[in-house]
């Protein structure tokens, strides 16, 4: 029966495909049954984009939605097998046909295509329509296996008739998965990438900024990867003393309660205690460091450990330090005197182009609800290869150490302070900015942020005339300086200068900045066309001169155009000149 069905499918492809250029039929795998959890993403409010045309008019759109089931275990993927499949063509068929067949165990993919017999070309004039960006969201897997990864891909296509600029795509990371660090990207158009994070440093929203232009018909893609949300233990402990007050010579029972409030098992839990000199362990008075095995602690489980100590001198029971450690996560401490507790979070752009300003934000919080932190100082160490631009809140820049310092003073319980620093990258590469805050209570916390700077050729044209105004019969020279201000080399540089009406060409000159030889030029009517400059390296410049003679009184306008391989558009600069008799 399967062979008969296969034959019918093939025959249907051949017969129905007689009037089509290409037909594709595929048998897709069914969605796995029993999957109760899905990764859903896309649509308004989740995956959106804005863009403008070259005049600044703005539009916004949303993507389609995707839904992928999550499975704990997945089978190995099918391996393609080469199989001979019988193919029967109608005896009277004279249409040249190609057939491709691939089988995957119980699945069959067949594609047929007719070779066109005639090619025609028609040229028509179609007036430009505005840019129109279309978003199409997809995933690279039908199922998210918890031992694997899932990549979201957002394809954007300009279906309009004009270039699109400033495309801003935003996407929210679904709650029931985790973003895989450093998996975000954009192709083939380079863009800036920003990642918004929660207080717990979880990636929540990703933003791509593609400056453009994205020409009509062009398409690009942004993407990021997620994994299954890991189950983590979260331990906290409480120490109680019975009785609450003891005197020298008395014995007290120390009760340590350890609660796992997370959603994962804490494995290999141990209770470690350091006794101050005024106390001794009843079972072994010489032992100052105590260690107890607590085993595995399940989610929402509380484990209790009791031991007795004897007070041998004047001291405080709360000075007994109790520490919980586990094999698969962070432990906790309890029994310590109340102190301030600081956190620091540093964020910045994930990716930038050339010398765009790099702004990093530093947030310092005192998470204690009762104790202030005093004499706090924040120091931000800037990476090599950047130039300091500015700092908020009167931050002091130290050029010798390449650091910015803020004296933050006292941080009250629950207080949060925000500081920003702006730098300009001087080259492409990876830049890591380190921030550290210290307080008088001995607290030190650190964080860093890394930004990737992508290099790109970026040409700047400056132009001026030697005499303005100029008398009829006299000459003036237009000097054009072309500088590569990007971080990558420019190739295929061609400059054309259109001399004004009411003038006559006199001379032109330019010098190759590397060989020091003159750059050749030709004239065509009012145009002076310089030969192609093969290379203009990052930071280098080349100067062109064009001299003309004024033949009649009037307002002159000199026009210069520049093209190079790394930029699809033509740069144009104009210089007006006045004349008199």
C-alpha positions, 0 to 999 in steps of 0.5 A: 500500500505504501508503494502504491501511495508513493507512486500516486504522489509521484504521478500527481506531481508530474501530471499537475506540474505540467503547467507550473515551473516548480512544484514541491510536495513534502511529508512533514513529521507530526507534532509529538503527542503528550507535550504539555508545554510550549515556547510561544513567541511573536506578534504585536507587543512581542516581536515588532519593528519600526523603520523610516524612509530617507525623509524620516517618515516612520512605519511599524509592523509586527511579526507572525507568531511561532509555537514550539513544544518543549520535550525533556528527551528527543530521539536522534534525527533521521539520516537521509537515505539515498533510495531508488524510487520508480518514476513513470512519465506519460508516454506522450510527455515531451516536457523536459523535467528534473526530479529530486527524491530524498527519503527519511525512513518513513518520510518522503520529500519529492521536488520536480521542476520544469526547465523553461523553454523560452526566456523573455525580458520586458522593461517597464517604468514603475514609479517608486513606492515607499519602503515596506518592511515585512517580518517573518518569524521562524525557528530552526527546530520543530521541538525544543529538546531540553538537551538541545537549543532552539534558535528564533530567526526574524527575517525582514524583507523590503517589499517596497520600492524605496530604501528603508532606514533605521529599522528597529526590531524588538523581541521579548525572550519567552518566560519559560526558556533562557537566553543563550549568552552571546548567541544574538546576531544580525546578517548581512546588514550590520546593526547595533544590538541591545539586551535588556535584563532583569534585576536577576540579570536574566535577558528579557528583551533584545533590540536590533538597530539596523541603520540601513539603507536596506534597498528594495527586494533586499532581505536580512535576518536577526536571530538569538538562541534559547535553551530550556529553563534550568531548575535551580536550588535556592537555599536560605537558612535561619539560626535559632539559639535556645535559650536566647540568653546564656552566661559563661559556663552555660550550654546552649543548643544551636538550631539551624534550619535550611530551606530550599525555596527554589525549583531544583534539588540542592545536592550534597548539602553541607553545614559548615560552622566557625565557632568564635573563641568564647564558645566550644563544641560540646562533643569535641571542645578542641574542634573550632570548625564543624561540618555536617552532611545534610544530604540532598534537599528537595524543592520546598524542603526544610532540613534541621540540624541541632548541636550544643555549644558551651560558653567559656568567655564573654561573647555574642551568640550571633557571632557564630558563623553558619554557612551552607554549601551545595554541589550544584549551586550557590549556598547561603550564610546565616547567624551573622550580625546584620550588615549592608548588602550591595549589588552592582549591575552594569549594562551597555550596548551589545554591538556598535558600528565604528565610532558611535558613542558607547554608553554604559549604565551602572546601578548600585543597590543596597539590598539590606532593609535595615542597615546603611552602607557608608563611604561608598566609592564607585570606580569604573575602569575603561577599556583600552582603545576608547576615548572618554567623553563624559560621565554623569553625576560629576564623575571624575575622569583620571586620564593616567589610570583611564578610570572614572570615580564617583564618591557616592557617600552613604547608601540608605537601606533599599537605596539605588544609585545610577551612574552612566559613562560615555566613551568613543571607540577608536577601533573595532574589537571587543571592549570590556568595561569593569565597575567596582564599588567599595564601602567602609564596612568592607563591602566590595562588589564588581560587574562588567559589560562587553561591547562588540564594535564592528568596523565599516568604511565611512567616507567623509567629504569636505570641500571649499573654493579658493576664491569666492567671489571671483571676477569674470575672466579669473580662476578659482580652484575647488579643493575636495578632501576625502577621508576614511573615518571608518574602522575598515578600509575602503576600496574602489574609490571614484570621484567625479566633479561637475564644473559649473555652467559659465566656467571653463575647465583649466586643470585638475590634480590628485595624488595617490596617498601611497604611491605618491603618483598623480591620479589620472583623470578624463573630462567629459563635457562639464565632468572631470572624472578621476581614475579609480583609487584602489585603496583608502585605508582607515584614517587616511585621506586623499585631496583632489583639486579642480581649477576653472575659469569664469566666463560670464557673471552668474551664480556658480554651483560645483557638484562632486560625487563619490562612490566606493565598493562598501557603500551602495549609494553615491555621496554628493557635495555641492559648493556655491560660488559668486561672481562679479564683473 
